Amino acid sequence: MFEFNTILIAFLLTLGAGLSTGIGGLLAVFTKKTNKRFLSASLGFSAGVMIYVSFMEILPKGIESINETLESNGEVWAIIAFFVGIALIGIIDKLVPSEENPHEIKSVEDMEGDDKKLMRIGLMSAIAITIHNFPEGIATFMAALYDPALGISIAVAVAIHNIPEGIAVSVPIYHATGNKKKAIKYSFLSGLAEPLGAIIAFLFLMTFLNGVVLGIIFALVAGIMVFISIDELLPAAHKYGEHHLAIYGFVAGMLIMALSLIII
């Protein structure tokens, strides 16, 4: 159903988005100060891209795909799948201990604490991010598989979102061990769950894919991305910087996504 080049591009986009956690790791160990204004605007931008594309492109594609097979009730099944996607990522988020949640803001300046405690926080953050990144990998891969241009936009949004997650892993590990290589390694490894999600999605698709399954997956992806934007990206954008800076980034993300969809 899909050409090899399309599959390869989708996988590489997902891999690149996942490994951007390593960019956060590099920033954490090689810079002395976090550029919070830049991260705030970037995270707002990422949220704008994800929310706009979820409601204007991915969810409608899901409805269309289901209707092509069932000829009716596509909206009903897609809406159900959309909220199941939200519930799925919400449950995953709930299982992460709040005090070690990787989406709690951590910056390069966070240096203090007991070494064992810092190391535990860093490792738990890596595990939590790995769990979170798995469905994000499926979302990026599926979007890129259906439409590589759309996949690029989502991959960029996910990559921006993964930078502070890499910081969340590397900051405590670096200050617990003083080992830059170890901190960077764990930040990179935490992002590998995204290409793993892509591989599993691909294997699943090869066996079960039809119009209904494809449409339901798109609706699930839309729900996952909306939850990530509201629960993670926008709160993080507000905490990193000024309120209006996050909003400006959010609106810019929606605008650029809208224009790119029109042009493409």
N, C-alpha and C positions, 0 to 999 in steps of 0.2 A: 504493500500500500504506500509506503514511503521509500523514497530513493535513499541510497547509502549516503550521499553527500548531505542530504537534509538531516538525516539522523546524526551524522558526524558533527555538523554545525550546531545542532541542538545540544549535543553532549558537551562540546567545547565551550559553548556559552554558559552552560550550567557549571562546568568545571571552573571557568574563570570567575563566575559569580561567587562560588563557594570559596575559592582560594583567596578572595579579597580579605578574608579574616586575617590573612598574613600581613596585609598592608597595615591593619590596626596593630598587629604585633610589632612590626618595624617602627611605626610611629611611637609606640610606647617605650621602646628601648633606646631609640636614637634621637628623640627630641625631649626637651626639658619642660615644654609647656604645650598643653592641648589648645588647638585653635577651636575654641568652643563655638564661636560665631559661625565659622565655616561648617562645622559639623551640624549645627542647628539648622542652617539653611539647607544643607545637603539632605538631612533626614526628612525635613519637611517636603523637599522636592521629591524624594523617593516615595513618600506617602501619597503625594499628589498623583504621581505616575501610576502607582498601584491601584488606587481607588478609582481613578478615571477609567483606566483600561479594564478593570474588573466589571464595572457597570456598563460601559459603552461598547466593549468589544468581546470580552471572554464570556460573560453570562449570556449575551444575545447569541453568540456562536453556539453555546451549549444548547439553548432552546431550539435554534435552527437545526442542529444536528439530530436532536431527538425527534423533532417534527418530521424530518425527512424520512425517518424509519417508521415511526408510529402514526404519523399523519395527524395526530391530535394529542392534547394534554402535555405537550412539550414544556409549556410554562410551568405546569404543576410539578412535574418531575424535576425540572431544573431548580425551581425555588426550594423544593425539599432538599435537594443535593447541596444547594448553596448554604442553607442553614446547618446541614450536617457537617459541611466543611468548617464552618465557624465553631460548631460544637467540638469537632475533632481537635482543632488546634487549641481551643480553649481548655480542653481536658489535659492536653500535653503541657500547656503552660501552668495549669493548676498543680500538676505533679512535681513541679520544680520548687524546692524550698525557697520561700520569699527572700530570706536573707542571703541566698547564694544565686539569686536569679541574675542571669547575665545581662538583663536589660535594666538592672539598677545601675545608675550612672557611675562609671569609674573613669578617672582621667589619669594622665601621665603623672600628675602631682600627688596622687594617692600613694604615699610611700610608707606610712606608719602601720605597725601591727606586728604581732608575734609571727615568727617565720613559719611555724607549723600551721598556724591558722591561715596565713596568707597562701601557703602552698595548697591547703585544702580548698580554699575559696577558688583559687585558680583552676584546680583540677575539676572541681564541681561545676564551675562555669563552662569549662571545655566540654564536659559531658552534657550539660544542659543545652548548650549551643548546638552540639551534635544532634540531639533529639529534635530541636527546633528546626534545624536546617534540612532535615530529611524531607518533610512535606514541601519546603520551599524549593528543594531540588526538583521534586515532581512538578511543581507549578511552573518553574522556569523551563524545564525540558518539554513539557506538554505544549506550552505556548510557542516555543521555538520550533517544535516539530510541525505544528499546524501552520505557523507563519513566522519564518526566520526574522523578518523585520520587526514584528511584534516581540519576538523573543529577545532581540537585542535590547529593546527598551526596558523590558522586565528584568533582564540580566543586569543592566546598568543600575536599575533601582535596587535590586537585591544586593548588588556589590556594594553600593553606598551604605546600605543598611548593615552590611556585615563588618564594616570597618570598626565601629565602636564595639562590636562584639569581640573582635580580635583584641582590642584594648582591654576589654573585661577579662580576657583569659591571661594575657601576657603581663599586665601590670602586677597582679599579686604574685605570679610565679617568678617574675624577674626580681622583685624586691624580697622574696623569700629565699632565693638561691643565689642572686647576683649573676646568674648565668643567662646571657643574652640569647645564645643559641637555643637553650631549652625553652625559653619563653616564646621565641619566634616559632620553634617547631610545634609546640602545642597549639599556638594560634592558627597555624596552617592546617594541622591535623583536624581541628574542630570543624573546618570548612569542608572536609572531604565527604561529609554526610550528604551534601547536595549532589555531587556526581553519583554517589551510591543510590540516592533516590531516583536519579535519572535512569540508572541501569535497571533497577527493579521495575520502574514504570515501563521501560522498553520491553522487558521480558513479559510483563503482564499484558502489554498491548499485543505482542506477537501472538498470544494465545486466545485472548478474549475480545479483541477490538471489533466493535461494530458501531453504527451510528448512535445507538442509545448509550452504550458504554462511554464513547467519546464525549457525548454531550453531558453526561453525568460527571465525568472527570473534569470537564471545563467548568461546570457549575461549582464543584467542590473546590477547584483551584481559585475561583473568584471569591468564594467564602473565606478561604484560608488567607488570601491576600488582603481582603478588607479587614479581617480581624488583626492581622499583623500590623497593618497601618494604624488602626485605632488604638490597639493595646500597646504596641511597642514604639513605632516610629514617631508618632505625634507627641506622646508624652516625653520621649527622649529628646526630641527637638526642642520642646519647651524648656526642659531642664538644662540643656546645654547652653542655651542662649536666650535672647529676648523673645517675648511672645510674638511680636509682629514679624520678626525675622523668620521664624518658623512658618508663619502664615504666608508670607511672601514666597518662601520656597515652595510651599504646598501649592499655591495658585500657579506659580511658574511651572511646576511639574505637570499639572493638569493641562495648562495651555500648550506646552511643548508637546505633550502626548497627543493632544487634540490635533495640532497642526501636522505632526508627523503622520498620523493616521489619514488625514485628508490628502497630504502630499503623496504618501505611499499608495 
